[in-house]
Amino acid sequence: MSVFNPLLILAIVLLAFALTVGLTAALRAGRARRRARRRVVEQPNSHYTSPLVRETETRHRWQGMSLENIHEINRAEVVRLLARVEATSVDALRPNERSFLDHMAGLAGHTAPVEPREKGAGVAPDLRHRPA
């Protein structure tokens, strides 16, 4: 029997090939699972609004206020807060400052967008969707 038996070498090569194909398929499947787990796809007609979009809408609503309709004491505070928002961001304001600007925008005629409600909230029980 020779050291280089062709059938033995062929069997080893085929085994190595099968292991390589199997490992490659397993790695690709694991990578696809990880990629799918990280991916967040927004559902059609969803009520989700990203924080960046909400901040931009809030900023536009506050900056669109007519300052002539606001009392001079409140106007000075609004101008100060709007300057702070421009220098930093909407998140830099404290909750009471945000509510003050929202209130002033409401008085000036710029109402806040309606926050989405929970599914089925406020709907009569007989009109709620009940999936089978």
LUMTITOR-335780 format. One record per residue (C-alpha): residue in one letter; x negated, y negated, z. Coordinates in steps of 0.02 Angstrom, whole numbers, plus 50000, padded with zeros to 5 digits. Each point is the difference from the previous one (the first is absolute). Layout:
REM LUMTITOR-335780
aXYZ/...
//
This chain:
REM LUMTITOR-335780
m500005000050000/s499304983249949/v499984984450107/f500914990149865/n501555010549978/p501064990549872/l501665005550077/l499464994150172/i499434983249933/l501634998149901/a501025003950157/i499024987250102/v500214986749864/l501885003449988/l500184999450189/a499054983450008/f501094993049860/a501605005450088/l499424992350164/t499554983749913/v501694998949914/g500915004050163/l499044987250102/t500244986649867/a501875003049996/a500114999650190/l499014983750010/r501094991849866/a501605005450088/g499374993350167/r499504983549921/a501714998449917/r500875003450167/r498954986850088/r500334987449862/a501875003450005/r500034998350190/r499164982849992/r501124993549861/v501514990250056/v501264997749862/e501424987950028/q501675007749967/p501094991349869/n501234987750075/s499125000750166/h500134985650122/y498154999750040/t499104983449981/s498144999250027/p499314988650136/l499094989549870/v501614996849904/r500934995650160/e498624987950051/t500034991849828/e501904998250004/t499924992650175/r498644987849950/h500984994149847/r501594998050103/w499104989550129/q499074989549872/g501604997049902/m500824990850144/s500544982249969/l499074990450136/e501114984749978/n501465009550078/i499035004350158/h499854988350150/e498314991350014/i499515008950161/n500385017049925/r499244994649834/a498314997050083/e500055017450077/v500535007949834/v498584991249908/r498765005850133/l500595018049990/l500035000249810/a498214993549998/r499525014150117/v500865012749888/e499064993149849/a498345000750092/t500225017750067/s501565010349966/v501785002950055/d499385013150124/a499004986650093/l501614992450068/r500725005250166/p501775007150000/n500754984050072/e499164989749863/r500655011749866/s501764998950069/f499844981050007/l499514999249816/d501395012449955/h501254989250094/m499404984149914/a500065008649830/g501795005550039/l500474982150044/a499204994149838/g501035012649902/h498695013549971/t500675015650081/a498955015350037/p500245015349889/v501145013150071/e499055014250082/p500505017249935/r501105009850117/e499875018050048/k500905011749880/g501825001450045/a499954986050129/g501514988949991/v500935011549881/a501645007850047/p499765018350053/d501115006349860/l498944990849868/r498295006450054/h499095011649883/r499895017750067/p498855010949895/a500525018049985/
//
